[in-house]
Amino acid sequence: DKVTNMAFDYTTGTMYALTLSTSQSNGYLATVDLDTGVVTKLVQVDKKVSALAVDKDGVLYAAGSETISADGCLYTLDPFTGTCTLVLTLEEARIGTGDNVYGKYCPQMTYDHTTNRLYLNATYYMSNLHLPVNFYMIQLGEEISYVNLGQPALKREGVSTKIGDMYLGLLCAVPEADELPVGKV
């Protein structure tokens, strides 16, 4: 029941979360109460996904890879049924899902309200396997397209950084201050 990703729906004032998918079962879509921090499971999703974002119209997008050798997929996610509908396949994206015993899965996705784009940090890391981190820019609209922006060009001074070791938070422009979520958490 580990939360792997969260995204805020500005149309309903709902903070959504995904729980970890494992080899035995897919994760759940949940909500997070902004006053108490309580996570409430809503529905089990029908695909292995671990990255989540919500667009300006309240459409939930989820991304994941069914296995470590499969290309990543971007889906729309129905918050009532857990049904993932394929939007596109992201070649060379490895979006970590699975048992978190031997590694870390830190894919992230965010929606930019000013450009109608999703940004995805596709990553898959285990103690014995480091798959490349690639960033994807996905243009939403009538015709959805994407660009693989490549791997980050960051190096920590004095540290041997392996490909796949970098997990960066993604931030994009958000609505006006009066539209931001309000809560005690």
C-alpha positions as CSV (number, residue, x, y, z in Angstrom):
1,D,0.0,0.0,0.0
2,K,2.9,2.4,-0.6
3,V,1.9,5.6,-2.4
4,T,4.1,6.0,-5.5
5,N,2.7,9.2,-7.0
6,M,0.1,11.9,-6.3
7,A,-1.6,14.5,-8.5
8,F,-4.2,17.2,-7.7
9,D,-7.4,17.6,-9.6
10,Y,-8.2,21.3,-9.6
11,T,-11.6,20.8,-11.1
12,T,-12.9,18.8,-8.0
13,G,-10.3,19.8,-5.3
14,T,-9.3,16.1,-5.0
15,M,-5.8,14.9,-4.3
16,Y,-5.3,11.5,-6.0
17,A,-2.6,8.9,-5.3
18,L,-1.5,5.6,-6.8
19,T,-0.3,2.7,-4.7
20,L,2.5,0.4,-5.7
21,S,1.8,-2.3,-8.3
22,T,3.5,-5.6,-7.5
23,S,4.1,-8.8,-9.3
24,Q,1.1,-10.2,-7.5
25,S,-1.4,-7.4,-8.2
26,N,-1.9,-4.0,-9.7
27,G,-2.0,-1.0,-7.4
28,Y,-5.0,1.2,-6.4
29,L,-6.2,4.6,-7.2
30,A,-6.7,6.4,-3.9
31,T,-7.5,9.9,-2.5
32,V,-5.6,11.8,0.1
33,D,-7.4,13.9,2.6
34,L,-5.6,17.3,2.7
35,D,-6.7,17.9,6.3
36,T,-5.6,14.6,7.8
37,G,-3.3,12.9,5.3
38,V,-5.5,9.8,5.4
39,V,-5.2,7.7,2.2
40,T,-8.4,6.0,1.0
41,K,-8.4,3.4,-1.7
42,L,-11.0,4.0,-4.4
43,V,-10.5,1.2,-7.0
44,Q,-7.8,-1.2,-8.2
45,V,-6.4,-0.1,-11.6
46,D,-6.3,-2.7,-14.4
47,K,-2.7,-1.9,-15.5
48,K,0.7,-1.6,-13.8
49,V,1.1,2.1,-13.5
50,S,3.1,4.3,-11.1
51,A,3.1,7.8,-12.5
52,L,0.0,10.0,-12.2
53,A,-1.1,13.5,-13.5
54,V,-4.4,15.4,-13.9
55,D,-5.0,17.8,-16.7
56,K,-6.9,21.1,-16.6
57,D,-10.2,19.4,-17.4
58,G,-9.9,16.8,-14.6
59,V,-8.7,13.9,-16.9
60,L,-6.4,11.5,-15.0
61,Y,-3.4,10.2,-16.8
62,A,-1.3,7.3,-15.6
63,A,1.9,5.8,-17.0
64,G,3.7,2.5,-16.4
65,S,5.5,-0.5,-18.0
66,E,4.0,-4.0,-17.6
67,T,7.5,-5.4,-17.3
68,I,11.1,-4.1,-17.1
69,S,11.6,-4.9,-20.8
70,A,8.3,-3.4,-22.1
71,D,8.0,0.1,-23.4
72,G,6.1,2.5,-21.2
73,C,2.5,3.3,-21.9
74,L,0.4,6.5,-21.2
75,Y,-3.2,5.9,-20.3
76,T,-6.2,7.8,-19.3
77,L,-7.5,6.4,-16.0
78,D,-11.2,6.2,-15.0
79,P,-11.4,7.2,-11.3
80,F,-14.6,5.2,-10.9
81,T,-13.7,1.9,-12.5
82,G,-9.9,1.8,-12.5
83,T,-9.9,1.2,-16.3
84,C,-6.8,2.4,-18.1
85,T,-7.3,3.3,-21.7
86,L,-4.2,3.4,-23.9
87,V,-3.3,6.9,-25.2
88,L,0.1,6.1,-26.6
89,T,3.2,3.9,-26.3
90,L,6.4,5.6,-25.3
91,E,9.3,3.9,-27.0
92,E,12.3,3.3,-24.8
93,A,10.5,4.4,-21.7
94,R,10.8,2.1,-18.7
95,I,8.4,3.3,-16.0
96,G,9.1,1.4,-12.8
97,T,6.4,-0.6,-11.2
98,G,6.7,-3.7,-9.1
99,D,7.9,-5.1,-5.8
100,N,9.8,-2.5,-3.9
101,V,12.0,-5.0,-2.0
102,Y,15.1,-4.7,-4.0
103,G,14.9,-1.2,-5.4
104,K,13.3,2.1,-5.8
105,Y,10.8,3.2,-8.3
106,C,10.6,6.9,-8.7
107,P,8.9,7.8,-12.0
108,Q,7.1,11.1,-11.9
109,M,4.7,12.9,-14.2
110,T,3.2,16.4,-14.1
111,Y,0.8,18.5,-16.1
112,D,1.7,22.0,-17.2
113,H,-1.4,24.1,-17.2
114,T,0.1,26.8,-19.4
115,T,1.1,24.5,-22.4
116,N,-1.3,21.6,-22.1
117,R,1.7,19.2,-21.8
118,L,2.5,16.3,-19.6
119,Y,6.1,15.8,-18.5
120,L,7.2,12.3,-17.5
121,N,10.4,11.3,-15.8
122,A,10.6,7.6,-16.8
123,T,12.9,5.6,-14.6
124,Y,13.4,2.1,-13.4
125,Y,16.0,1.3,-10.7
126,M,16.9,-1.8,-8.7
127,S,20.0,-2.6,-6.7
128,N,21.4,-4.7,-9.6
129,L,19.8,-2.9,-12.6
130,H,19.9,0.7,-13.6
131,L,17.9,1.5,-16.7
132,P,18.3,5.0,-18.2
133,V,16.3,7.9,-17.0
134,N,14.5,9.6,-19.9
135,F,12.4,12.6,-19.8
136,Y,9.3,12.8,-22.1
137,M,7.3,15.8,-23.1
138,I,3.8,14.8,-24.2
139,Q,1.7,17.4,-26.1
140,L,-2.0,16.8,-25.4
141,G,-4.8,17.8,-27.7
142,E,-6.7,16.4,-30.7
143,E,-3.5,14.8,-31.9
144,I,-1.3,13.6,-29.1
145,S,2.4,13.6,-29.7
146,Y,5.6,13.1,-27.6
147,V,9.3,13.9,-27.7
148,N,11.9,11.9,-25.8
149,L,14.0,14.8,-24.2
150,G,16.8,12.3,-23.3
151,Q,18.7,11.8,-20.1
152,P,19.5,14.5,-17.6
153,A,22.9,16.1,-17.9
154,L,23.5,16.4,-14.2
155,K,26.6,15.3,-12.3
156,R,27.1,15.6,-8.6
157,E,30.6,16.9,-7.7
158,G,32.8,14.1,-6.2
159,V,30.1,11.4,-6.7
160,S,30.2,8.6,-9.2
161,T,26.6,8.9,-10.6
162,K,25.4,5.9,-12.6
163,I,22.8,6.2,-15.3
164,G,19.4,5.6,-13.7
165,D,20.5,7.1,-10.3
166,M,18.9,10.5,-10.7
167,Y,15.3,11.1,-9.5
168,L,14.2,14.6,-9.9
169,G,11.0,16.3,-8.8
170,L,9.0,17.7,-11.7
171,L,7.3,21.1,-11.3
172,C,5.3,23.0,-13.9
173,A,3.2,26.1,-13.8
174,V,0.0,25.8,-11.8
175,P,-3.2,27.8,-11.7
176,E,-3.5,31.1,-9.9
177,A,-3.0,31.2,-6.1
178,D,-6.7,31.2,-5.3
179,E,-7.0,27.9,-7.1
180,L,-4.3,26.1,-5.1
181,P,-5.4,23.3,-2.8
182,V,-6.0,24.3,0.8
183,G,-5.5,21.9,3.7
184,K,-3.7,21.3,6.9
185,V,-1.3,18.6,5.5
